[in-house]
Amino acid sequence: MEPVTHFLTGACIGRAGFNRRTAYATVAATLAAEAADLDILWSFRGPVSGLAHHRGITHTLLGAPVVALAITGLVWLIHRSSRAHRKPDAQPIRWFWVWLTSFIAALSHIALDWTNNYGVRPFFPFNSHWYSGDLVFIAEPVIWGLLVLALLLPAILGLADREVGASRTLFRGRGWAAAALTGIVLLWCWRWAEHASAYNLVAAADITPSPVTRIAIEPYPTNPWRWHALLETASTWQVAEVDTRTGAVVSDSHVDALFKPTRTPSVNVARNTYLGEVYLDWSQWPVVREIGQQPAPGMPAPDFPPTHPWVSVEFSDLRFAYSYLDTSMTGRNDQSLDHMLAHSGLTGWVYVLDSKEEAGQFMNAREQK
């Protein structure tokens, strides 16, 4: 999930009762809930390095206790720098509870990231398989609403109490925070049921002329009944839109189908590059195709000698080739699947010279040196 969800979830974990056990519980939980994403610092070594290490060791069951320990150490430093200003009757600090709160918040990060379709490797390095629940979109407004209400309403009610002269309540908001976290779990359960329903609708529909070998169901934000389906046959990929509330499955073979590209010598070269190996290790629905002499988006055209012909090889993932902003079945995006692939996120490009030599690797308008 995106950082806002992680931070808000951590704050609610701290407010759900851990802040009654020790001082700094909410601060520790808020920081630990997002700390795993510090692996984005690998992107300073290049965009492919960033992809290779994102959701890596910090997003694992092995790394979570270490992340929690690091956050506990950071909180200890904060405490050391501010202890001269602490009141004598301030809440006591129990460092084990600070660590335990941080650990649970770090686990929440893994759980939240599992629910979307990017995936996580929780058992890495013992098992490098990517797991994804495909239940909610990477940014889910319903979850934002639950968490924000749980954090704001107790503060608003506290202001109202002070207006009428009521005594100040310590650790206000425990019930609201617990309710918000429970609401997220219930949302996941609902989404799980709708996901299964969408899968069954697609499996029973007559979408492709050839037997389907694999199906995936991808989420849209906000709308729990709207799903994006991926289907694979021996020679094609096909996509469809599903509405579990009405039972509708909509697909147009002229727009929503893509024949599997030929595996050319240039494609073989690109697959063996650093970008190719990292991308194919991560991608669950990869499309690797030669697209001619097209520069990577956001990059100038390469200046190769005319005597050395070159081509671009594009790496894309079908999971992200859909118009998630359109949540209606009637207002479907009429752009072809080929066009949506070319403009989807998390796409990479490799330049290949003479069908045998890699001459550049690019992602996100940056070159991997």
N, C-alpha and C positions, 0 to 999 in steps of 0.2 A: 504494500500500500504506500501511498505518498506520505511525506513526513507529518503533515497535520494530523492525520488519523493516529499515527504512532504516538506523537506527543500527547494528544488528548486522551488516548487509551491509558498511557502511563500515569497521567494525572488522576484519572478515575481509579486506577488500581491503588494508588497511594491513598486516595480519599475513601476507599471502600473498607477501611478498617486498619490498615497498616500504620496510618498516621496516629493511631491511638497507642501503638506499641512503642514507637520511637520517634524522636525528632528527625527531621530531614527525610522522612519516608516518601512524601509526595515529590520532593525535589529529586530524590534518587530514582524513583520509579519513572518520572517524566524523562529524565536524561537516559536511563537505561532502555526505555522503550524505543528510543530512536538511535541509540549508540551503534547498533549493528551496521547502519548505513554509512558509517565512516569509511567503509571499504570503497566508497566512491573516490577516495583520494588516489586510488590506483589509476584513475583516468588521467592524472598528470603525466603518467608514463605513456599515454596514448589511448585512443578510444577503444582499441581492441584489448589492451591490458585492462581497461575499465570493465569491459564485458566479461573478460576471463575471470575476474576476481569479485565482481558484484554478486551479492548473495552467496558468498563463499564461506570461509571458516567462521566469520562472525555470525552467520545465520545458521549455525549448527547446534545440535545438542551438546557437542563437545565444547564449542566456543562460548555458549551462553553463560556458564558459571564464571568464565574468565572475564567476559564483558561485565558481568555483575561485580566482580572483584575490582575491576578498573574503575567503575563508577563509584564504588565504595571508597576507593582511595582518593578519588577526586572530591567526594563529599568530605572526607577527612581533612583534606587540604583546605577546603572552604571553612570547615569548622575551626581549624587551627588559626586561620587568618582572622576569624571574627569572634573567637571565644572571649576576648577581652570585653566585648560589648554585650555578651549574653547576660540576661538577668539571672540572679541567684535562684529564682523559682522557675526557671525555664524547664521545659519538658526534658527528661533525661534522654541520652542517646544510648541506644543498645545496638552495637555495631553488627551483631549477627542479624538482627532484624532489618537493618539497613541493607545488608548483603542479600538477605532472602527476598526482600521487596524488589531489589534490583534484578535478582535472578528471575522472579516471576514476570516482571516487566519485559526482560530480555526474551523470555519464552513467548510472551504475547506478540512480539515482533515477528517471530518465526511463524506463529499460527496465523496472524493476519496476512503475511506474505503468501502463505500456502493457499489462502482462499481465492486469490486471483490467478490469472492464467499465465503469468510469467514463470511461476514456480520457485521452489526452494530445494536445496539438497541437505536436509536436516541430519543425515547420517554420514556426511562427508567428514573425513577422507576414507572411511571404511566402505562406504557405498556412495558412488558419485551420481546415482540416478536422480533425475529431477522429478519432483512430485508437485502437482498443482491440483487444487480443488475445483477451479473454474466456477466458483460460486458467485463472486461479486467482482465488479469492475475495480480497477486499481484506485479509483476515486469514487467513493460511494456517498452521496449526499445524505442518505438515510442514516448512516453511521455517524456522519458529522453532526446531524441534528440531535441524535440521542446523547452523544458525548457533550456537546455544547450545553444542552439543556441541563444535564446532570451537574455541570460545573457552575453554570450561571444562576440557576434557580435558587440554590441555597444562599448565595450571596444576596440576591434580591430579597429573599424572605428575611435574612438577617437585618437588612436595612429597614424593613417594615417593622420588625420587632423593636429595633432601637427607637423608631418613631413613636411607638406606643409605650416606651419605657420598660419593655420586658428585659429580663436579665440575659446577658450574652451567653449563647450556647457554644460550648467547646466542640470542636470536631464536627461541625455542622456538615451535612451532606452525605453521610455514609450510605443512607438508604437510596438516595438518588444515584450515587455512583454505582452501587451494586445493581440497581435496576437497569442502568444504561448498559453495563457489561452483560447482564442477563439478556437484555434486548438484542444485543449484537449476536449472541449465541442463538437466540430464537430466530433471528433473521437468517443466519446461516442454515438452520434446520429447514426453514421455509424454502430458501433458495435451493437447498439440496433436493427437496421433494420436487420442485419445479424443474430442476436440471434433469432429474430422472424421467419426469414426464416428457420433457422436450426430446430427450434421447429416444424414448419409446415411440414418439410420434414420427421422428425422422427415420428410425429403423423400419417402421411399418409403411412409410410413404414410398411411392414409386418415383424416385427422383432421377436416378441414373439408369441408362440402358444396360450397363454392365454390373456385375455383382460388386457390392460395396465391401471393401476389405477393412475399413477403419472409419470410425465416426468420432468427432469431438464436438462438444457443445460449449460455446463461449458466451459470457454474460454481457449484458448491457447495463449501464448505470441506472439506478432509480427504479426502473420498470422490472419487477420480478417475473413477469410473464413473457418478456421478450428475450429471445435467445438467437445466437448466430451459430449455424451448424456448418461443420466441415465434413466432407465425405471424400474418401479416396477409393478409386478403382485401380485396376491394373495399368490403365493408360491416362487417367485424368484425375483432376481434383475438381470438386463441385462444392459450392456453398449454397446455403438456403437460410431463410428467415423463418423463425418459429414463434407462434403465439400460443402458449399453453392454456390461456384462458378460453380461447375460441377453438383450439385444436388445429389452427391453420398452419400449413407448411408451404411456403412460397419460394419457388426457384425458377429461374429462366436459364435454360441451357445456352442461350446465345450470349448472355451477360455473365452468368455465374459459373461457367465452366472454363477450365484451363487444361490443355493437353500437357502432359509431362514433357519437358524439353529434352532434346538430345544431349547426351553426355559427350561433348566434344573434347579434343585434346586440351583446349584452353580451359575448359571447365575442370578437367582433371588436375591441371597445374594449380588453378585457384583453390581447389579443395585441399590441396596439400600445403598451402601457405599457413602462416600463423592465424590469420583471420579465418580461413576456412576451417581449420581444426577447432578453434574456439567456438565458432558459430555453430558448426555441426554437432559439437558436444552439447551445446545449450538448446538448440532449436528442436522442437518436437514435430513441427510441420515445415521443414525447410524446402524452399524452392531455389535451386541454383541454376542460373541460365545465362547464356551468352547473349549480350544485348547490343553488340556492334560497337562502333567507336563513339560512345557516349561518355563524357566526363562524369565523375561522381558529382551529385548535386552539391552546389555551394563551392565547388572547386573549379579553377581555371582549366581550360582544355590542355592536355599534356603536349609537350613539344618534342615528340619522338621523331627520329630521322625518317624521311619518306621511304627509305629502303627497308624499314622494319615495321611491318603492319602490326597494329595492335587492336585489341578488343577489350571491352569491359565485361567482367563476369559479376553478376548481381546475386547477392545472398539476401533472401527475404524469408519471412515466416508467415504462413497463412493465418495464424492465430490473430494477427494484428491488421489484417487486410479487410476491415469492414468499417462502415460509417457509424461509429458508436454514438454520434451526436443526434442521429435520427432515431427516435424511439417509437415511431409509428409503423404499422405494417403497410399502410397505403402510400406513404411518402418515401418509398424505397429509393435508394441511390441507384440511378440508372447507369452509372459508370461501370465499365467492365471490370472483372476480377483482375485482369492483367493491369489495368490502370491503377486500381487500388493497391495492388502489390507494389508497384513502382513508387507509390507515395505513402506507403505505410511506414510506421516508425520502426526502429531497430533493424535497419537495412545496411548492408555493407557492400563494398565494391572492390574488386581487384582488377588492376590492369595487367594484361598478359601480352608480351611481345612475341611475335613469330610463333605463336601457339605453344611456346615452350619455356618462357622466362617471365617470372613475376616482376612487375615494374611499378608497383604502388598499391597500398592497401588503405582504404578510407572508410570511415563511419562518422556520421553526424558532422559533415563538412570539415573533418579533420583527418590528417594523414597519420597513420601509425608508422613511426620512424623505426 
